[in-house]
Structure formats: C-alpha cells, structure tokens
Amino acid sequence: MQAQPNIQKQHGDIPSSPDQQEPQQKTMYRILLIIGFVHLLNDSIQAIIPAMFPILENSMGLTFTQLGFIAFALNLTA
C-alpha cells in the first residue's frame, strides 16, 4: 500500500478565476453621512426642547412636574 498525499483545498487559497474573488470592503461614506446627520438632528432636538420650556409653560399652562416628565421622556428616548 502506498500512502496517498492528503491534499485539501482550504478557504485561504487563491481563487481560480477573477469572478470568484470576494468584493473588497469599502468605507460607506453615504451611511456615515446619514448617521452623522441623524445624530445632528437628535442633538438639535435635545437642545431646542428644553429651551422652549418657558414658552410651553406659559402657553400651555404646564407645571414644573409636567415639564420634568417631558424632559425625562426626551432623555429616555435619546
């Protein structure tokens, strides 16, 4: 009996044709810009709503407790 060489193709081998190559990872600038813009909107809302508390208090007749609940809900969802 002769020993057969154990030759197995591994995942790290070079593909036999260019069609089999996996696409390279590229930085997704569009996604990064969208995430950055949404983060800007979130920070803007968190700055605008507390600045409007005196207006909300006078126009809607809200108490400090109700304004506190608005601030709590705003921070809870952020």
Beta strands, then each sheet from edge to edge (+ up, - down):
end
